Amino acid sequence: MIATPTIALNDGRHIPQLGLGTWQIPNANAARTVAEALVIGYRHVDTASIYQNEQGVGQGIAASGIARDQIFVTTKLWNADHGYDSALCALDRSLASLKLDAVDLYLIHWPCPAQGKALESWKALIQAQRDGKAKSIGVSNFRAEDLERIIGETSVTPSVNQIELHPWLQQRALRELHARHGIITESWSPLARGGNLLDSATLGSIADKHHKTVAQVVLRWHMQSGLVVIPKSTHPERLRENLALLDFTLDDADLGAIAKLDADKRLGPNPAVFA
């Protein structure tokens, strides 16, 4: 088993830097995948109510035999549940599906600016943390203006902002803002699934140099950049491959070459308009 490093959050807790993403894993397959991942060494599982697999994720956690206090579990508030009371009710439903008393991290999945309810939702998450139902709280896909508003209105800073981030979309300005506020950046779609990033000649050359796969190079880049990364896979061999990132280091030349791949290329929805 490979022990992955952790990163300190601004609330004093720690998050494993490498986790298992479960987007697009059907509920029927989630229990097996999550249990397998935990057995081989993962200690961080990311789900969301909209993924419709929280029940399977919870079953996998229970079946793994790993102590609950050794597993970092994240889930998220969906767009239709924005608002103070509805956000608290949504968290209760997620906890019931997961069969957990609390999650380690609860995120607002999207800011949904057209709804204008993100601030009320954030106040609900603050209350959920006080109630012990969410040990840490954060956001996902929030832009600079979204972050500044909720921090300014509540004086409570999210511990995490989970955003689309990969070598084609490196989000340097937003990451700098996170650093100023003490917010950890977490990367979703870290391998730019849906694109052909893994066919990059630049990344292929770096992978050959280190005798690693291109996916391992990209995930290692996330980790060396201080990011939390949550690649998704349902295949045991790929789960192990994604975990094997600690026995090599990208050098300055590698990092410089990857920096040049940034094209501000978003593959997922635009947070400014997604509702």
N, C-alpha and C positions, 0 to 999 in steps of 0.2 A: 504494500500500500504506500502511496506517495502522499505525504502531508503537504498541502498547499499553504502558502503564506496568507496572513490576514492583514487587513488595513484598518487602522483606527478611525472610527467615526467621531463626529464632533460632539456626540452625547456620551462618549466614554466607552462605548461598546466597540466590538471588532467584527468585521465582515470578511469571510474567506474571499480571497481575490479571484478565485476561479470557481465557477458554479455551473450547474446544469440548467440550461434554458429549456422550457417545455412547450413553447409556442408550437402549435400544429401537431402536438402529440395527442392523439385521441385518448379520451378517458379510459377506454378499454385497454390501451397499451401503457398508460402512464404508470400504473402500479409496478409492472415488471421493470420498466426502464428506470424508474426512480430507485427501486430496491437494488437493482444491479449497480447503478452509479454509486450509491452509498456504500455498498459492500466493497467496491474497488477503491474507494478513497474520497469521493466527493463528499463535501460537508455543507454544501450550499445548493438549494433548489429554488428556482424562480418560476412562479406560476402567476395566474391572473384569473379573475372571475370570467372574463370574456373568453378565455381559452377553453372553458367548459371541461376542465380536467382536474379541478381541485379535489374531487372525491378520489380519483385514482392516485393523485399525488399523495394524499393523506394515507391511502392504503399502502403505497410503496414505502412511506416513512415507517409505518407501523410494522411492515413485513421485514424491513431491513435488519432489525435487531440492534440497530445503533441507538444509543441513548438519545432521547429528545434534546437534551441540553448540549449535545454535540452537533446538532444539525441547525443550520441557519435557513429559515424558510421565509420567502418573500411572496406576497400576493399584492393585487392591485385593485383599486376602485375603478369601475368602468364608467364611461361617459354618461350613461343614462341614470347613474346614481349620484350625480353631483348634487350638492346641497347638504346642509348640516345633518338633519335627521336621516335623510336617505343614505348618506355616507356611513353613518353609524350602523344603520340596519344592514347595509351591504356587507360591512365587515363581520357582523354577527353571522350572516349567511355563509360567508367564506369560511369562518371558523367552524361552523357546523359541518360544512362539506369536507373540510380538512380533518375534522375531529381533533382539533387542537384548542387549547385554552387561550393561546396567544400566538401571533406570528412575530418573527424577529424583525421584519420590516414590512410596513404597509405603505404603498405608493399611490398617489393620484396618477392614473395611467396617462391621461392627456389633459392639458389645460383647458381645452374647449372654450376659447375666448369669446365666441359668439354667445355662449350660454351666460357668461358673466357670474358663474357660481364657484369658481375655483377657490376664492378666498373663504367662502363658507365651508367648502369641503376641507380646506386646510385647517380651519378651526375645529372641525369634527375630528380630524386626525390628531390634533393636539390633545383633545379630550380623550381619545382612544388610548393615547400613550399614557395619560394620567391614570386612566382606568386599568392599565396593565394589559390591555388587549393587543397592543402593538408596542413591542419593546423599543423599536426605532421607527421613525416616520420620514418619508421623503416624497419625491415627485418623480415623474417620468415625462420626457418630451417637453419640459418647460423651457421657454425662451428666457433671455435675460430680463425682459420686462415683466414676465410672469413671476420670476423669482424675486425681483426687487419689490414687487407689490405685496406678495404674501409675507415677506420678511419685514417690510416697512410697516405693515398693518398689524402684525402680531408679535414682532421681535423674536419669533421662533424660526430658526434656520433649518431647512431640510438637511437631513444627514446625507442624502444621496439624490442625484438627478440621473436617472437612467435614460440615455439618449441613443439614437442611431449614431454609431461611430465605427468607422473602419478606415483602411488606408485611403479610400476615395473620398471620405467625408471625415476629416480629422477634427473639426470643431474647435480649433485652437482658441478663438476668442471666448467662446462659452466656457471652455475648460479653464481659462485664465480667471474668469469671473468666479467659477466654482472655487478655485484655489484661494481667491481673496476672501471668500465667505466661509471657507473650511468645509465645502461640500465635496463629497466624493463623487467622481464621475464613473458611471457604470455603462458599459457598452452593450447595446443590443444590436443584433445582426452584425456581430464582430467580424464575420467572414464575408460580409456583403452577399449573402445568399440572395439569389434572384439576379445577380450579375455574373460576370465572368472574371472576377478578381483573381480567382485561383489559377487562371491561365496566364497571369502576368509574367512576362519574361523577366522582369526585374526581381519579382518574388521567387521565381523559379531558380534563378541564379543564386540567390541568397540561400535557398533551401538546399541546393546541391553543395554549396560551400560548407554547410553545417551537417550534411547528411540527415536532413529532416524533411518532412513534407512541407508544402507551401502553407497548409493550414496551421501547422505547428509554428512556422515562422510568424504568421500573422498574429496568432494568439500570444506568442512570446513578445511581440511588439507591444500589444496591449498591456501586458504585465509590466514590461520595462518602462512603459509610459506612465505607470502608476494608476492604471485603470482597473476596475473590477470588470470581469468578462464572463459572459454566460453563454457559451456555445451550446447549440442543441444537437443531439443525436439520439437515435434509438438503437444503434448498432453497438454491441459490446466492444468490438475491436476499435471502433472510432471513439467510443467513450474513453478507452485506455489511451489512445493516441492523443486525444485532447488534453489528457491529464499529464502527459509526459513532456513537460515544458521547462523543467528545472535543471536539466543537465547540459544546457548550452546557453550562451549569451550572445546577443547581437552586438556587434561592435559599432563604432561611430560611423564607419562607412555604410554599414547596413542601415542604420537608423537614418542617415542622410538620404540614402536612396529611397527609402520608404516615405520620408517626408515629401519628396518630390512627386509622389503619386497622388497627393491631395488635389482633388478636382472639384470640391464642393458638390459632389454628386450624391444626391439623396435618392435612395431606392424606396423608402417608405413614405408614409403620408407627411404632409407639411403641417407642423403643429399650429401654424398661424390660422389655418382654415379647417383642420380636421375636427369634426364634432361627433 
